[in-house]
Amino acid sequence: MSSHSPLFYVLPGLAIAMGLIFAAAGIGDIANYGGGVAAWLYTIFGLAVVIVGAGVIGVSRGSSSE
């Protein structure tokens, strides 16, 4: 039985969605306009947020199986 609050799953999910939006916007800027430092930074930031959010969900699911 999981002792985590539903927010423990909702918040990382929202972070993943936000990260995907940032990454898509950055990739779009890079593809359409050649990008720039800002486009690369928010692409990298978006992908990092997706990875961290997925890691939080993965760790929480792994620890709740005990």
GIUR-V476417 format. One record per residue. N is the residue number from 1. RES is the residue in one letter. PHI is phi in whole degrees, 0 to 359 (NA if undefined). PSI is psi in whole degrees, 0 to 359 (none if undefined). Layout:
BEGIN
[[N;RES;PHI;PSI] [N;RES;PHI;PSI]]
END
This chain:
BEGIN
[[1;M;NA;131] [2;S;279;135] [3;S;260;6] [4;H;278;146] [5;S;290;151] [6;P;303;331] [7;L;298;335] [8;F;296;335] [9;Y;261;328] [10;V;290;315] [11;L;296;314] [12;P;297;327] [13;G;296;318] [14;L;295;322] [15;A;296;320] [16;I;297;316] [17;A;298;316] [18;M;297;317] [19;G;298;321] [20;L;295;323] [21;I;295;314] [22;F;299;314] [23;A;296;318] [24;A;295;320] [25;A;296;317] [26;G;295;316] [27;I;295;322] [28;G;297;317] [29;D;297;317] [30;I;295;318] [31;A;291;319] [32;N;274;322] [33;Y;241;4] [34;G;83;355] [35;G;69;204] [36;G;174;186] [37;V;299;316] [38;A;297;317] [39;A;298;317] [40;W;293;321] [41;L;295;315] [42;Y;281;342] [43;T;293;312] [44;I;295;317] [45;F;300;314] [46;G;300;315] [47;L;294;323] [48;A;295;319] [49;V;296;320] [50;V;298;315] [51;I;295;316] [52;V;295;316] [53;G;300;317] [54;A;294;323] [55;G;295;319] [56;V;298;315] [57;I;295;318] [58;G;297;317] [59;V;294;319] [60;S;293;324] [61;R;289;323] [62;G;293;321] [63;S;281;340] [64;S;276;356] [65;S;274;359] [66;E;289;none]]
END
